[in-house]
């Protein structure tokens, strides 16, 4: 059996790789490893997104937790960052979200938060894995009054919406917004929240049926949102992914405003307010060079980490930075929440738009985007690709082709059987050629 935890919790095809049996074991092991800290209740919060396999995994996970003597509080369909908040708010010893984020409906995932709302460190995940691999022999089976019980929190949605609304200063009267909810967890959260702040909201892909999450919609399929914003003459559009921890935006002209541009818009606004602690922002190696140039021009230090919002968060905690994120739309406002929060990011972006009186298209011009080309190569086995001599040779050859005017980044996805090939530079046609040739060799070698 290989590793259970990846870069963002446990992921896999629901009922094939991520089974009810595995969820039960994860529940038992986690309940044993995660001890309640002072002031915390001996209970674990469980929430999920809208995919059909969520309730199956939720019940198996809850059974595992209760069998180890810990109570469960179900909060239903809630965005991933909402679970981080509710874990703190309800003083639980841990929180779990059942979601595969932006992945298709057949996938699912299980991700844990500690009592403070932070994702578990590697060493704690390793301990949970070790117990599972050892057959859960250390985990007792309590009986009688010591068996865990399942409760339901009926006001979880209201608590999270209240928390979010308190983060917004002012109102959104006079702003017309199109929101793409990805048929996911944001469907019952973002549209009513923005309406309560005075915005005119057109909500699309907000009818989840268990099967349509992320299907040709949301932040990974933003074309429909672009068209709708222009057609409806809206001021801007907002796109979430299935669990609403991401946000991408669209300006009134139908142009995508990605996570890098959102970081620049919000970061420079925080700088002007003298609220950008340490004058520092944390991003990943995938961020556009234009982001770095925009921040450095304004005296802001840019820290780079490997891809993954958990690594961004780790560096933020190490350095004292309050803003960090990824081009994909994971943005962390650490003074407000402990993880990437797509709805909170929407509020922060809208606050800048409203207070500046400038359209999103104009605010996005604070960063000049260099052309980037990304191609995902689906492979049978992604581990060990770095050692392949032919792949190494083609990457070095194409780095020489781009020279100092560009860069190439090749990496394995942390959550899918993909190798991602990215090139950045000034000449778009050359970038497309370079990426295609590298991807072709990777496909031949790994398939």
C-alpha positions as CSV (number, residue, x, y, z in Angstrom):
1,X,0.0,0.0,0.0
2,X,1.4,3.4,-1.0
3,X,1.1,6.7,0.9
4,X,-2.4,7.7,1.8
5,X,-2.0,11.4,2.2
6,X,-0.9,13.6,-0.7
7,X,-0.1,17.3,-0.9
8,X,-3.7,18.3,0.0
9,X,-5.1,15.5,2.2
10,X,-6.4,12.2,0.9
11,X,-7.6,12.1,-2.7
12,X,-8.8,9.5,-5.1
13,X,-11.7,8.0,-7.1
14,X,-14.6,7.7,-4.7
15,X,-15.5,4.1,-3.9
16,X,-12.5,2.7,-5.8
17,X,-9.4,4.3,-4.2
18,X,-11.1,6.4,-1.6
19,X,-13.5,3.9,-0.2
20,X,-15.9,3.9,2.8
21,X,-13.5,1.4,4.4
22,X,-10.6,3.8,4.1
23,X,-12.7,6.6,5.4
24,X,-13.6,4.5,8.4
25,X,-10.0,3.8,9.1
26,X,-9.0,7.5,8.7
27,X,-11.7,8.4,11.2
28,X,-10.5,5.9,13.8
29,X,-6.8,6.8,13.4
30,X,-7.4,10.5,13.4
31,X,-9.7,10.4,16.4
32,X,-6.9,8.5,18.2
33,X,-4.0,10.8,17.1
34,X,-5.7,14.2,17.4
35,X,-6.1,15.0,21.1
36,X,-8.3,17.9,22.3
37,X,-6.2,20.9,23.4
38,X,-7.2,23.0,26.4
39,X,-10.5,24.7,25.9
40,X,-11.5,22.3,23.1
41,X,-14.4,19.8,23.1
42,X,-13.7,16.1,22.4
43,X,-15.5,16.4,19.0
44,X,-14.7,16.6,15.3
45,X,-16.5,18.7,12.8
46,X,-17.4,17.1,9.5
47,X,-18.5,19.1,6.4
48,X,-18.6,18.2,2.7
49,X,-19.2,19.6,-0.8
50,X,-22.0,18.7,-3.1
51,X,-20.7,15.5,-4.9
52,X,-22.8,12.4,-4.7
53,X,-20.1,10.3,-2.8
54,X,-19.9,12.8,0.0
55,X,-22.6,11.4,2.2
56,X,-21.2,7.9,1.9
57,X,-17.8,9.0,3.0
58,X,-19.2,11.3,5.6
59,X,-21.1,8.4,7.3
60,X,-18.1,6.1,7.1
61,X,-15.8,8.7,8.5
62,X,-18.2,9.5,11.3
63,X,-18.5,5.9,12.2
64,X,-14.8,5.5,12.5
65,X,-14.5,8.6,14.7
66,X,-17.3,7.5,17.0
67,X,-15.8,4.0,17.3
68,X,-12.7,5.5,18.8
69,X,-14.7,7.4,21.4
70,X,-14.9,10.9,19.9
71,X,-18.1,12.8,19.1
72,X,-18.9,14.0,15.6
73,X,-20.7,17.2,14.6
74,X,-22.1,17.2,11.1
75,X,-22.4,20.6,9.5
76,X,-23.6,19.5,6.0
77,X,-22.5,21.2,2.8
78,X,-20.1,24.0,3.7
79,X,-17.1,25.5,1.8
80,X,-13.7,24.1,2.9
81,X,-12.7,27.4,4.5
82,X,-16.0,27.3,6.4
83,X,-14.9,24.1,8.1
84,X,-11.6,25.8,9.2
85,X,-13.7,28.6,10.7
86,X,-16.3,26.4,12.3
87,X,-13.6,24.2,13.9
88,X,-12.4,27.3,15.7
89,X,-15.8,28.8,16.3
90,X,-17.3,25.6,17.8
91,X,-14.1,24.9,19.8
92,X,-13.8,21.4,18.3
93,X,-10.6,19.4,18.6
94,X,-10.4,19.0,14.8
95,X,-12.4,19.5,11.5
96,X,-12.7,17.4,8.4
97,X,-13.9,18.4,5.0
98,X,-14.9,15.8,2.4
99,X,-14.2,17.3,-1.0
100,X,-12.0,17.0,-4.1
101,X,-12.1,20.7,-4.7
102,X,-11.8,21.5,-8.5
103,X,-11.6,17.8,-9.5
104,X,-14.4,16.0,-11.4
105,X,-17.4,14.4,-9.6
106,X,-15.9,10.9,-9.6
107,X,-13.1,12.0,-7.3
108,X,-13.3,12.9,-3.7
109,X,-11.0,13.7,-0.8
110,X,-10.7,13.9,3.0
111,X,-8.8,16.8,4.5
112,X,-8.2,17.5,8.2
113,X,-7.8,20.7,10.1
114,X,-6.5,21.0,13.7
115,X,-8.3,22.9,16.4
116,X,-6.9,26.2,15.3
117,X,-8.2,25.7,11.7
118,X,-4.8,24.9,10.1
119,X,-4.2,21.9,7.9
120,X,-2.3,19.1,9.6
121,X,1.5,19.1,9.4
122,X,3.2,16.3,7.5
123,X,4.4,14.6,10.7
124,X,0.8,14.3,12.1
125,X,-0.5,12.9,8.7
126,X,2.4,10.4,8.8
127,X,1.4,9.3,12.3
128,X,-2.2,8.7,11.1
129,X,-0.9,6.7,8.1
130,X,1.4,4.6,10.3
131,X,-1.5,3.6,12.6
132,X,-3.6,2.6,9.6
133,X,-0.7,0.6,8.1
134,X,-0.3,-1.1,11.5
135,X,-3.9,-2.4,11.3
136,X,-5.2,0.2,13.9
137,X,-4.0,-2.1,16.7
138,X,-3.3,0.8,19.0
139,X,-6.8,2.2,18.7
140,X,-9.2,1.0,21.5
141,X,-12.8,0.2,21.1
142,X,-14.6,2.0,23.9
143,X,-18.1,0.7,25.0
144,X,-21.1,2.0,26.8
145,X,-21.1,5.7,27.6
146,X,-17.6,6.1,26.1
147,X,-18.8,5.4,22.5
148,X,-18.8,8.6,20.4
149,X,-22.1,10.1,19.3
150,X,-23.2,12.0,16.2
151,X,-24.8,15.4,16.4
152,X,-25.9,17.9,13.7
153,X,-25.2,21.6,13.8
154,X,-28.2,23.3,12.2
155,X,-26.9,26.9,12.1
156,X,-23.5,26.3,10.6
157,X,-24.4,28.2,7.4
158,X,-25.6,31.2,9.4
159,X,-22.5,31.2,11.6
160,X,-20.1,31.2,8.6
161,X,-22.1,33.8,6.7
162,X,-22.1,36.1,9.7
163,X,-18.4,35.7,10.0
164,X,-17.9,36.6,6.3
165,X,-20.3,39.6,6.4
166,X,-18.4,41.1,9.4
167,X,-15.2,41.1,7.2
168,X,-16.7,43.5,4.7
169,X,-16.6,47.2,5.3
170,X,-19.4,49.2,3.7
171,X,-21.9,47.9,1.1
172,X,-22.1,46.8,-2.6
173,X,-25.0,49.0,-3.7
174,X,-24.7,49.9,-7.4
175,X,-22.6,46.9,-8.4
176,X,-23.8,44.2,-10.7
177,X,-22.1,40.8,-10.2
178,X,-22.3,37.5,-11.9
179,X,-21.4,34.6,-9.7
180,X,-20.4,31.1,-11.0
181,X,-20.9,28.7,-8.0
182,X,-19.5,25.6,-9.9
183,X,-22.6,23.7,-8.7
184,X,-20.7,23.3,-5.5
185,X,-20.5,24.4,-1.9
186,X,-20.7,28.1,-2.7
187,X,-24.2,27.8,-4.2
188,X,-26.0,28.6,-0.9
189,X,-23.4,31.1,0.4
190,X,-21.9,33.6,-2.1
191,X,-25.0,34.8,-3.9
192,X,-27.1,35.5,-0.8
193,X,-24.2,37.1,1.0
194,X,-23.5,39.5,-1.8
195,X,-27.2,40.3,-2.1
196,X,-27.4,41.0,1.6
197,X,-24.6,43.6,1.1
198,X,-26.7,45.4,-1.6
199,X,-25.2,44.0,-4.8
200,X,-27.3,43.0,-7.8
201,X,-26.4,39.3,-8.3
202,X,-26.9,37.0,-11.2
203,X,-26.1,33.5,-10.0
204,X,-25.2,30.7,-12.5
205,X,-24.3,27.0,-12.0
206,X,-25.9,27.1,-8.6
207,X,-28.1,24.0,-8.8
208,X,-26.0,21.1,-7.5
209,X,-27.5,17.7,-8.1
210,X,-24.6,15.6,-6.8
211,X,-23.3,14.9,-10.3
212,X,-22.7,18.4,-11.9
213,X,-20.0,19.8,-9.6
214,X,-17.3,21.5,-11.6
215,X,-18.9,20.2,-14.9
216,X,-18.0,22.8,-17.5
217,X,-18.3,25.6,-14.9
218,X,-16.5,27.2,-12.1
219,X,-12.9,28.5,-11.9
220,X,-11.5,25.7,-14.1
221,X,-14.1,26.3,-16.9
222,X,-14.5,30.0,-16.8
223,X,-15.7,30.6,-20.4
224,X,-19.4,30.7,-19.5
225,X,-18.8,33.3,-16.9
226,X,-16.9,35.5,-19.3
227,X,-19.7,35.4,-21.8
228,X,-22.4,36.0,-19.2
229,X,-20.6,39.0,-17.7
230,X,-20.5,40.7,-21.1
231,X,-24.0,39.7,-22.1
232,X,-25.5,40.9,-18.8
233,X,-23.4,44.1,-18.9
234,X,-22.2,43.3,-15.4
235,X,-19.5,45.2,-13.6
236,X,-17.6,41.9,-12.9
237,X,-17.9,38.2,-12.4
238,X,-16.7,35.8,-9.7
239,X,-15.9,32.1,-10.2
240,X,-15.5,29.5,-7.4
241,X,-14.4,25.9,-7.6
242,X,-16.4,23.0,-6.0
243,X,-15.4,23.7,-2.4
244,X,-15.1,27.5,-2.7
245,X,-11.5,27.8,-1.5
246,X,-10.6,29.4,-4.8
247,X,-11.6,32.6,-6.6
248,X,-11.0,33.8,-10.1
249,X,-12.6,37.0,-11.4
250,X,-13.7,38.4,-14.7
251,X,-13.8,42.1,-15.6
252,X,-16.6,43.9,-17.4
253,X,-14.9,43.3,-20.8
254,X,-14.9,39.5,-20.2
255,X,-11.2,39.2,-19.4
256,X,-10.1,36.8,-16.7
257,X,-8.4,38.2,-13.6
258,X,-6.5,35.4,-12.1
259,X,-5.1,34.7,-8.6
260,X,-1.8,36.6,-9.3
261,X,-3.7,39.7,-10.3
262,X,-6.0,39.5,-7.3
263,X,-3.0,39.2,-5.1
264,X,-1.5,42.4,-6.6
265,X,-4.8,44.3,-6.4
266,X,-5.4,43.4,-2.8
267,X,-1.7,43.5,-1.8
268,X,-1.1,47.0,-3.1
269,X,-4.3,48.1,-1.4
270,X,-3.1,46.6,1.9
271,X,0.3,48.4,1.4
272,X,-1.5,51.7,0.9
273,X,-3.4,51.1,4.1
274,X,-0.1,50.2,5.9
275,X,-1.7,46.8,6.6
276,X,0.7,44.6,4.6
277,X,2.7,43.3,7.5
278,X,6.4,42.9,6.9
279,X,5.8,44.4,3.4
280,X,5.9,40.8,2.2
281,X,3.8,38.5,0.0
282,X,4.2,34.7,-0.4
283,X,3.4,33.1,-3.7
284,X,4.5,29.9,-5.6
285,X,6.9,29.2,-8.4
286,X,3.9,29.1,-10.8
287,X,3.2,32.8,-10.2
288,X,3.6,35.1,-13.2
289,X,6.8,37.1,-13.4
290,X,4.6,40.2,-13.7
291,X,3.4,39.8,-10.2
292,X,7.0,39.9,-8.9
293,X,7.7,43.0,-10.9
294,X,4.6,44.8,-9.8
295,X,5.3,44.2,-6.1
296,X,9.0,44.9,-6.2
297,X,8.4,48.2,-8.0
298,X,6.4,49.1,-4.9
299,X,8.9,47.9,-2.4
300,X,7.2,44.6,-1.5
301,X,9.3,41.5,-0.9
302,X,8.0,38.4,-2.8
303,X,8.7,35.0,-1.3
304,X,8.4,31.9,-3.5
305,X,7.5,28.4,-2.4
306,X,6.7,25.2,-4.2
307,X,3.2,24.7,-5.5
308,X,0.5,24.1,-2.9
309,X,-1.4,26.5,-0.6
310,X,-0.2,24.5,2.4
311,X,3.4,25.5,1.5
312,X,2.3,29.1,1.0
313,X,0.7,29.1,4.5
314,X,3.8,27.5,6.1
315,X,6.0,30.3,4.7
316,X,3.5,33.0,5.8
317,X,3.6,31.6,9.3
318,X,7.4,31.5,9.3
319,X,7.8,35.1,8.0
320,X,4.9,36.9,9.5
321,X,3.3,37.7,6.1
322,X,-0.5,38.2,6.1
323,X,-1.1,37.8,2.4
324,X,-0.2,34.9,0.1
325,X,-1.6,32.7,-2.6
326,X,-1.5,31.0,-5.9
327,X,-2.3,31.9,-9.5
328,X,-5.1,29.3,-9.4
329,X,-7.1,31.5,-7.1
330,X,-6.2,30.2,-3.6
331,X,-5.6,33.4,-1.7
332,X,-4.9,33.5,2.1
333,X,-5.7,36.5,4.2
334,X,-4.1,35.3,7.4
335,X,-5.6,38.0,9.6
336,X,-9.0,36.8,8.7
337,X,-8.9,33.0,8.0
338,X,-6.4,30.2,8.3
339,X,-6.8,28.8,4.8
340,X,-7.6,29.9,1.2
341,X,-11.1,31.3,1.2
342,X,-12.7,32.0,-2.1
343,X,-15.7,33.9,-0.6
344,X,-13.5,36.0,1.7
345,X,-11.2,36.8,-1.3
346,X,-14.3,37.9,-3.3
347,X,-15.2,40.3,-0.5
348,X,-11.7,41.7,-0.2
349,X,-11.5,42.2,-4.0
350,X,-15.0,43.8,-4.1
351,X,-14.0,46.2,-1.2
352,X,-11.1,47.5,-3.3
353,X,-13.3,47.9,-6.4
354,X,-16.0,49.7,-4.4
355,X,-13.7,52.0,-2.4
356,X,-11.4,52.9,-5.3
357,X,-14.3,53.7,-7.7
358,X,-12.2,52.0,-10.4
359,X,-13.4,49.1,-12.6
360,X,-11.7,45.8,-12.1
361,X,-10.2,46.0,-15.6
362,X,-8.3,49.2,-14.5
363,X,-7.2,47.7,-11.2
364,X,-5.8,44.6,-13.0
365,X,-3.5,46.9,-15.0
366,X,-1.3,47.3,-11.9
367,X,0.3,44.0,-13.0
368,X,1.6,43.3,-16.6
369,X,1.1,39.6,-17.3
370,X,3.8,37.9,-19.2
371,X,2.6,35.2,-21.6
372,X,2.5,31.7,-19.9
373,X,1.6,28.4,-21.6
374,X,0.6,25.4,-19.4
375,X,-0.1,21.9,-20.7
376,X,-1.1,19.0,-18.5
377,X,0.1,15.6,-19.6
378,X,-1.9,12.7,-18.2
379,X,0.4,9.8,-17.3
380,X,0.2,6.2,-16.0
381,X,2.8,6.8,-13.3
382,X,4.1,10.3,-12.3
383,X,6.6,9.3,-9.6
384,X,10.3,9.3,-10.6
385,X,9.8,11.3,-13.8
386,X,12.7,13.6,-12.9
387,X,15.1,10.7,-13.4
388,X,14.1,10.0,-17.0
389,X,17.1,11.0,-19.1
390,X,15.1,11.8,-22.2
391,X,12.7,14.1,-20.3
392,X,15.7,15.8,-18.6
393,X,17.4,16.3,-21.9
394,X,14.4,18.0,-23.7
395,X,13.8,20.3,-20.7
396,X,17.4,21.5,-20.7
397,X,17.3,21.9,-24.5
398,X,14.2,24.1,-24.3
399,X,15.6,26.1,-21.4
400,X,18.5,27.0,-23.7
401,X,16.1,27.9,-26.5
402,X,14.3,30.4,-24.2
403,X,17.5,31.7,-22.6
404,X,17.3,34.5,-20.1
405,X,14.0,35.9,-21.7
406,X,11.9,33.0,-20.3
407,X,11.6,30.1,-17.9
408,X,10.3,26.5,-17.9
409,X,8.7,24.7,-14.9
410,X,7.9,21.0,-15.0
411,X,6.2,19.4,-12.0
412,X,4.0,16.5,-11.0
413,X,0.5,17.4,-9.8
414,X,0.0,16.7,-6.1
415,X,-3.6,15.5,-6.6
416,X,-4.0,14.0,-10.1
417,X,-2.0,11.7,-12.4
418,X,-0.6,14.6,-14.3
419,X,2.7,16.2,-15.2
420,X,2.3,19.9,-15.6
421,X,4.6,21.7,-18.2
422,X,4.7,25.5,-18.0
423,X,6.8,28.0,-19.9
424,X,6.8,31.8,-19.5
425,X,8.4,34.5,-21.6
426,X,7.8,37.2,-24.2
427,X,7.2,35.2,-27.4
428,X,3.9,33.3,-27.1
429,X,4.3,31.2,-30.3
430,X,7.8,30.1,-29.1
431,X,6.4,29.2,-25.7
432,X,3.6,27.1,-27.2
433,X,6.2,25.2,-29.4
434,X,8.5,24.6,-26.4
435,X,5.7,23.3,-24.1
436,X,4.2,21.1,-26.8
437,X,7.6,19.4,-27.5
438,X,8.3,18.8,-23.8
439,X,4.8,17.4,-23.3
440,X,5.1,15.1,-26.3
441,X,8.3,13.5,-24.9
442,X,6.8,13.2,-21.4
443,X,3.7,11.5,-22.9
444,X,5.9,9.1,-24.9
445,X,8.1,8.2,-22.0
446,X,5.5,7.9,-19.2
447,X,2.7,6.2,-21.1
